[in-house]
């Protein structure tokens, strides 16, 4: 089985950090995503962290759970965690699981 890949490009602006995600968010890659978001929150938390999901090709239950945990952790640090460019497949999964309301999703 081929190892899942997730690449994350971080762009920093005043009071906002954008993470461009490409690949799969699953049990093999969530640690990398969590580590990056936690590092941003541990430093001087910005007003907003945007996870740009345009390049995400897959997200399993571990990935969904991680997104919810990171969102709550961000809120605890007075930071908004928002998902941007969420594809149709992921939006459908969020609807089916009832997690759409638990996450902030921005539309372009």
Residue frames relative to the residue before (quaternion, step in Angstrom):
aa qw qx qy qz dx dy dz
X 1.0000 0.0000 0.0000 0.0000 0.00 0.00 0.00
X 0.4317 -0.7061 0.5055 0.2438 3.55 -0.93 0.93
X 0.4809 -0.6756 0.4838 0.2796 3.55 -0.98 0.90
X 0.4692 -0.6687 0.5033 0.2817 3.56 -0.96 0.92
X 0.1901 -0.7762 0.5947 0.0878 3.53 -1.07 0.79
X 0.0006 -0.7553 0.6554 0.0071 3.51 -1.19 0.70
X 0.0838 -0.7742 0.6246 0.0594 3.56 -0.74 1.00
X 0.1175 -0.7880 0.6039 0.0234 3.52 -1.04 0.88
X 0.0988 -0.7704 0.6293 0.0264 3.54 -0.76 1.11
X 0.2025 -0.8018 0.5562 0.0820 3.55 -0.69 1.13
X 0.0597 -0.7692 0.6363 0.0050 3.55 -0.93 1.02
X 0.1527 -0.8084 0.5663 0.0484 3.55 -0.73 1.11
X 0.0052 -0.7556 0.6545 -0.0248 3.53 -1.00 0.95
X 0.6726 -0.4648 0.3423 0.4630 3.60 -1.18 0.21
X 0.8715 -0.0031 -0.0625 0.4864 3.54 -0.80 1.15
X 0.7475 0.2880 -0.2342 0.5509 3.62 1.18 0.43
X 0.1015 -0.7551 0.6452 0.0576 3.54 -1.07 0.85
X 0.1270 -0.7807 0.6095 0.0543 3.57 -0.84 1.03
X 0.1205 -0.7689 0.6255 0.0546 3.55 -0.95 0.94
X 0.2146 -0.7696 0.5928 0.1017 3.55 -0.61 1.20
X 0.1382 -0.8153 0.5613 0.0335 3.57 -0.50 1.22
X 0.0307 0.7810 -0.6228 0.0338 3.55 -1.02 0.85
X 0.7035 0.4132 -0.3351 0.4712 3.56 -0.80 1.04
X 0.7065 -0.4622 0.3568 0.3998 3.53 -1.21 -0.67
X 0.1945 -0.7282 0.6449 0.1265 3.53 -1.08 0.85
X 0.2849 0.7560 -0.5345 0.2482 3.54 -0.26 1.27
X 0.8002 -0.3175 0.2145 0.4614 3.53 -1.36 -0.10
X 0.7001 0.4719 -0.2743 0.4604 3.61 1.09 -0.61
X 0.7797 0.3577 -0.1747 0.4833 3.61 1.15 -0.44
X 0.5049 0.6881 -0.4263 0.2998 3.62 1.17 -0.31
X 0.5845 0.5914 -0.3825 0.4028 3.60 1.07 -0.60
X 0.6391 0.5292 -0.3189 0.4580 3.57 0.99 -0.84
X 0.6644 0.4928 -0.2959 0.4776 3.58 0.92 -0.91
X 0.6580 0.5163 -0.3052 0.4553 3.59 0.88 -0.94
X 0.6453 0.5342 -0.3175 0.4442 3.57 0.93 -0.91
X 0.6794 0.4934 -0.2956 0.4557 3.59 0.86 -0.93
X 0.6709 0.4800 -0.3068 0.4747 3.59 0.87 -0.90
X 0.6572 0.5130 -0.3121 0.4555 3.60 0.95 -0.83
X 0.6238 0.5292 -0.3386 0.4650 3.59 1.07 -0.69
X 0.6410 0.5100 -0.3220 0.4747 3.59 0.99 -0.81
X 0.6844 0.4835 -0.2832 0.4666 3.58 0.94 -0.88
X 0.6605 0.5209 -0.3062 0.4457 3.60 1.07 -0.71
X 0.6137 0.5215 -0.3514 0.4774 3.58 1.12 -0.60
X 0.6835 -0.3404 0.2988 0.5724 3.57 -0.53 -1.13
X 0.3498 -0.7843 0.4628 0.2198 3.58 -0.13 1.25
X 0.3795 -0.7103 0.5418 0.2406 3.59 -0.88 0.93
X 0.6494 -0.5013 0.3898 0.4184 3.56 -1.27 0.13
X 0.8160 0.0590 0.0194 0.5747 3.54 1.13 -0.69
X 0.1186 -0.7291 0.6695 0.0783 3.52 -1.18 0.77
X 0.1236 -0.7905 0.5982 0.0445 3.56 -0.76 1.07
X 0.1630 -0.7437 0.6410 0.0975 3.54 -0.88 0.99
X 0.1933 -0.7877 0.5786 0.0856 3.56 -0.40 1.26
X 0.1966 -0.8441 0.4970 0.0426 3.53 -0.32 1.35
X 0.3167 0.8002 -0.4748 0.1843 3.62 1.27 0.08
X 0.7658 0.3791 -0.2024 0.4784 3.60 0.98 -0.77
X 0.4675 0.6848 -0.4447 0.3387 3.59 1.26 0.08
X 0.1983 -0.8140 0.5411 0.0727 3.55 -0.75 1.11
X 0.7965 0.0601 -0.0010 0.6016 3.60 1.25 -0.40
X 0.0360 0.7724 -0.6340 0.0131 3.56 -1.15 0.63
X 0.1869 -0.8003 0.5611 0.0988 3.59 -0.60 1.12
X 0.7542 -0.3899 0.2606 0.4596 3.59 -1.29 -0.04
X 0.6072 0.5403 -0.3504 0.4655 3.59 1.08 -0.67
X 0.6504 0.5145 -0.3064 0.4673 3.58 1.00 -0.82
X 0.6467 0.5164 -0.3149 0.4647 3.58 0.96 -0.87
X 0.6604 0.5116 -0.2983 0.4618 3.55 0.93 -0.93
X 0.6430 0.5235 -0.3150 0.4618 3.56 1.02 -0.81
X 0.6308 0.5317 -0.3362 0.4543 3.60 0.96 -0.78
X 0.6594 0.4965 -0.3056 0.4747 3.59 0.99 -0.84
X 0.6512 0.5112 -0.3140 0.4648 3.61 0.93 -0.89
X 0.6702 0.4916 -0.3039 0.4656 3.59 0.90 -0.89
X 0.6196 0.5406 -0.3407 0.4558 3.58 1.04 -0.74
X 0.6731 0.4875 -0.2909 0.4739 3.58 0.93 -0.89
X 0.6383 0.5240 -0.3191 0.4649 3.56 1.01 -0.83
X 0.6347 0.5204 -0.3237 0.4707 3.58 1.01 -0.81
X 0.6389 0.5267 -0.3234 0.4580 3.60 0.92 -0.90
X 0.6313 0.5408 -0.3190 0.4552 3.57 1.00 -0.86
X 0.7212 0.3947 -0.2200 0.5250 3.59 1.17 -0.63
X 0.4923 -0.6837 0.4016 0.3591 3.60 1.28 0.41
X 0.5178 0.5864 -0.4320 0.4488 3.55 1.06 0.86
X 0.3446 -0.7079 0.5758 0.2206 3.56 -1.09 0.74
X 0.1308 -0.7474 0.6446 0.0933 3.57 -0.92 0.90
X 0.0159 -0.8200 0.5703 -0.0460 3.57 -0.58 1.17
X 0.3003 -0.7139 0.6023 0.1935 3.55 -1.14 0.71
X 0.0883 -0.7939 0.6010 0.0272 3.57 -0.89 0.95
X 0.8366 0.1824 -0.1458 0.4955 3.56 -1.23 0.51
X 0.1811 0.7932 -0.5504 0.1876 3.54 0.91 0.98
X 0.3974 -0.7450 0.4929 0.2101 3.57 -0.71 1.10
X 0.6986 -0.4882 0.3350 0.4018 3.53 -1.30 0.39
X 0.6585 0.5186 -0.3306 0.4337 3.60 0.90 -0.89
X 0.6913 0.4652 -0.2857 0.4733 3.59 0.91 -0.90
X 0.6137 0.5376 -0.3525 0.4583 3.60 1.01 -0.71
X 0.6397 0.5232 -0.3175 0.4650 3.57 1.02 -0.81
X 0.6442 0.5097 -0.3149 0.4755 3.59 0.97 -0.85
X 0.6515 0.5105 -0.3137 0.4653 3.59 0.97 -0.83
X 0.6379 0.5152 -0.3183 0.4757 3.58 1.07 -0.74
X 0.6728 0.5124 -0.2934 0.4457 3.58 0.86 -1.00
X 0.7349 0.4214 -0.2261 0.4808 3.58 0.95 -0.91
X 0.4624 -0.6920 0.4403 0.3368 3.58 1.23 -0.26
X 0.5040 0.6823 -0.4029 0.3436 3.58 1.26 0.20
X 0.4452 0.7067 -0.4584 0.3038 3.58 1.21 -0.22
X 0.6988 0.4659 -0.2734 0.4688 3.59 0.97 -0.83
X 0.6341 0.5432 -0.3286 0.4415 3.61 1.22 -0.35
X 0.7359 0.3547 -0.1958 0.5425 3.56 1.28 -0.33
X 0.4003 -0.6714 0.5549 0.2847 3.56 -1.14 0.61
X 0.0443 -0.7926 0.6079 -0.0156 3.57 -0.70 1.11
X 0.1894 -0.7852 0.5823 0.0919 3.54 -0.70 1.11
X 0.2440 -0.7513 0.5927 0.1569 3.54 -1.09 0.68
X 0.5571 -0.6448 0.4050 0.3314 3.57 -0.98 0.83
